[in-house]
Amino acid sequence: MKLGVSSFTFPWAIGGIEPEHPVVMSAFELLERAHDLKADVLQIADNLPIGELAEAELLKLKAQADSYAIALEVGTRGNKSENIENFLRIAQLLSSPILRVVIDSKGHEPAIPEIVQLLKPFEAKFKQAQIKLAIENHDRLTCAEFNEIIDQVGSDWVGICLDTVNSLGAVEAPNTVIPALAPRAINVHMKDFEIVRTNGQMGFTVRGTALGEGRLDIAEVIAAVGGTKREITAVIELWTPRQDSYEATVALENDWAKISVTNLRKSIGS
């Protein structure tokens, strides 16, 4: 198992969450963060748009990552054909073994038949490139629906990017999600959380924590996906809550990244 960080380890520093703080961090700057943290893998997802980078810039990024002995993984959002085509090309340029995809994009939340219809024609191209499609469990679809998609599209080239917390949005907790999706997992998003009472004790709030500081059983996740000896990446993502200022939020995010890497490294023995 390899330790990874992601563009979603630093979403506040990258920007784009708030209109007054647009995307400001480049892929090269994110790579430096990964190098500082001694990560094995850097996963660049849809919050840091590399889809518009020229081929020369992508190759320069790969060369820098190679010099650091950091493997790159590529992620995108949306399963329309032109987007999958473009990011499969980018995954090939960056030697990413997977293409992680969140199915839904703005204005497009396809039903299962459309999802299958859009993805199935890419089977030969992914197999030829020796890249696997890693569909991330997100909050609209249930675990049963994700497994149905994979069964229909083809489990020999499509798997799950197992996010430990996203499916709370589909009213499915980690103790349901992990056993249901772990057998199909080809990538893991290690995201920790806590559940606290709201003010006045009227309901609950789900909020992020540094990895190892919340309710997630890291050892259980590792065991479920095949253990530390399996060739799979465990990528840290953070739901850092907004602080009193943007600067304080970014500072907390950086602290949590360091804590999370330390705790994950202890868990996988790297």
C-alpha positions, 0 to 999 in steps of 0.5 A, spaced: 500 500 500 502 506 498 501 513 501 498 518 497 496 526 498 491 529 493 488 536 491 483 534 495 488 534 501 489 542 500 482 544 497 482 551 501 489 552 499 488 550 492 482 555 492 475 555 488 471 553 494 469 561 495 468 566 489 473 571 492 478 565 493 479 562 486 484 557 484 491 559 485 495 553 486 498 550 480 499 542 479 507 544 480 506 547 487 501 541 489 507 537 487 512 540 492 507 539 497 507 532 496 514 532 496 515 535 502 510 530 506 514 525 503 508 522 499 509 516 494 503 518 490 499 525 488 492 524 485 490 531 482 483 531 481 477 536 478 478 541 483 485 543 480 484 543 473 489 540 469 485 538 463 487 545 459 494 544 460 498 543 454 502 536 453 509 540 454 506 542 461 504 535 463 510 532 461 514 537 465 510 535 471 511 528 470 518 529 469 518 533 476 514 527 479 519 522 477 525 526 479 521 526 486 519 518 485 512 520 486 507 517 482 501 521 479 494 519 479 489 523 475 482 524 477 476 528 473 468 529 474 463 528 469 462 521 465 461 525 458 465 522 452 469 528 451 471 528 458 473 521 459 477 521 452 481 527 454 482 525 461 484 518 458 489 521 454 492 525 460 492 519 464 497 516 459 501 522 459 502 522 466 503 514 467 497 514 471 495 507 472 487 509 474 483 514 472 478 516 477 472 519 476 466 522 479 460 521 475 456 527 476 457 534 473 454 540 473 447 539 470 448 532 468 446 527 473 445 520 469 441 514 470 444 508 470 443 506 463 446 512 460 452 511 465 453 504 462 452 507 455 457 512 456 462 508 459 462 501 455 465 504 448 471 506 452 473 498 454 478 497 449 481 504 449 482 503 457 485 496 456 489 497 451 492 503 455 493 498 461 489 504 465 483 502 470 477 506 471 476 508 478 469 510 479 468 514 486 462 513 490 459 520 491 453 522 495 447 521 489 448 513 488 448 507 493 453 502 493 448 497 490 448 502 484 455 502 484 456 495 484 450 494 478 454 499 474 461 495 474 457 489 473 454 492 467 460 496 464 465 490 466 469 489 472 475 487 468 477 494 467 472 498 472 473 498 479 471 503 485 475 509 488 472 507 495 471 514 499 470 512 506 465 518 507 462 520 501 456 515 501 453 519 508 450 523 503 446 517 500 444 515 507 450 509 507 455 509 513 462 507 513 460 500 516 455 499 510 460 502 505 466 499 506 464 491 506 460 493 500 465 496 495 472 494 498 472 488 494 471 492 487 476 498 490 482 499 486 484 506 490 482 509 497 480 516 499 482 516 506 477 521 509 476 522 517 470 525 520 466 526 526 458 527 528 457 532 533 450 535 536 448 541 533 447 547 537 440 546 542 441 539 541 436 539 535 440 534 530 447 532 528 453 535 524 458 531 520 464 534 519 471 533 517 477 531 522 485 530 520 485 522 519 486 518 525 483 523 529 475 522 528 471 516 527 474 512 521 477 505 523 483 506 518 485 499 520 478 496 518 479 500 511 486 497 510 484 490 512 478 490 507 481 492 501 486 487 502 491 489 507 498 493 507 501 488 502 496 489 496 498 494 491 493 500 492 494 507 493 491 510 500 490 517 498 488 522 504 482 527 503 480 532 508 474 536 509 477 541 513 472 546 516 472 554 515 475 557 520 474 565 522 478 567 516 481 564 510 488 564 512 486 560 518 483 555 514 489 554 510 493 554 516 489 548 519 488 544 513 496 544 512 496 542 520 491 536 518 495 534 512 501 533 516 497 529 522 494 525 517 500 523 513 503 521 520 497 517 522 497 513 515 504 512 515 504 509 522 498 505 519 501 502 513 508 501 516 511 505 511 
